[in-house]
Amino acid sequence: MNTRRPIVAFEYLTFDKNKVSSQEIRRARRIYNKSINKMSLILSTSSATSFRASASYSPSSSSSRRLGHLLASSSSSKHSTTKFVIEARNTSSAKQLAPSSKKEKQQRQQRSVPVEAQTPEFLMVSKDVVSSQPFAFFVGFVGAIAIIKAHKRDKTNTLRKTTAVLRYFDAKGAAEVIRTLFAAAECDYEDFRYKFNMVDNKPKIEKQHPLDKERGLFKQNLDRLPILEHAGMSIGQSKTIERYVARDLGMYGKNMAESWRIDAFGEHVRDVKDAWAKVRGNPFAPPDDKQIAKKEKWYNEDMTKWCERLEKVIENGEEGFVVGDKLSLADVVLYVTMTQTFDDAARAEKARESCPKMNRVIENVGNLPRIKSWLTSRPENRF
């Protein structure tokens, strides 16, 4: 008497090759071994490869099933197709595999578990077989972008995961841009300040500073400040710290082109600060007549020229950004320099009144609630 032998047939569709990997074959065998009576499974994926699988008449006894030979055949159609048939033979009697009566079939169906309950989670996808090559390429491209973004997110925002320590004097100085970056990003950090007192127009720093210097805490900045301690690292140089914080907190441009333009603008602003430092002289000593004359020329002529030159390289001033369409290090550097560097804020503002894009950027940063909060909560000092 003829008997039916259980088989599991898998059809694998691909666009660029005519073969199935050994991993897929092993997966097919696992599915077969886990199958139940009268299981029917259709699998499809909307990626570069698509599968269709079906199974029926799996053996009722796990001890009596055995995977047999593997047959392969191919057909020439619009998409190359490779079929693999995994044939399982039962060593039990023919009666066990003979067709059942109608009543037995109904009883077996009532006892059977839904296919969804037996299907691995990675197979629970749409039942539409997608074989469009452009669509598959699009899905693969979007998936790759998502993976890259997830990888980049994992490499950034480390300052939010581990609290950093910023060491500097109790003054704005070279650390105020860094502090403002943390405030703009609403990122917590430890603002460690070394207090000092003015004695004979010279700052006298508290005892903790020389002790920390002897311990080697400042060596990465040649025994100077500021220093940023984070994730086991000690980072020196204020501009390096600014770039480190901005990059980690997402304020260093969307791509390399924006990053180098942000860098360049920061150096332009540093040129302005260096020119002002020559005019200002010793910030701790009262100005003499020569310095007063230099400052007059600065506010009446020089600063206006510098601002007009900076105005030309502001790309998106109408929207309130120096580079790109979101807050960046360039915006913060411009804001801090123009509002907190010069000793006469009113005259400094008047010197840039002919620069609408610059003023729009400064206004945009100053109106941020987190920046307003920082300005009202930070320690007051004259430097």
Buried (B, 14 or more C-beta within 10 A) or exposed (E): EEEEEBBBBBBBBBBEEEEBEEEBBEBBBEBBEEBBBBBEBBBBBBBBBBBBBBBBBBBBEEEBBEBEEEEEEEEEEEBBBBBBBBBBBBEBEEEEBEEEEEEEEEEBEEEBEEBEEBBEEEBEBEEEBBBEEEEBEEBEEEEEEEEEEEEEEEEBBEBBEEEBBBBBBBBBBBBBBBBBBBBBBEBEBEBBBBBBEEEEEEBEBBEEBEEBBEEEBBEBBEEBBBBBBBEEEBBBBBBEBBBBBBBBBBBBBEEEEBBEBBBEBBEBBBEBBEBBEEBBBEEEEEBEEEBEEBBEEBBEEBBBEBBBEBBEBBBBBEEBBBBBEBBBBBBBBBBBBBBBBBEEEEBBBBBBEEBEBBBBBBEBBEEBEBBEEBEEEBEEEEE
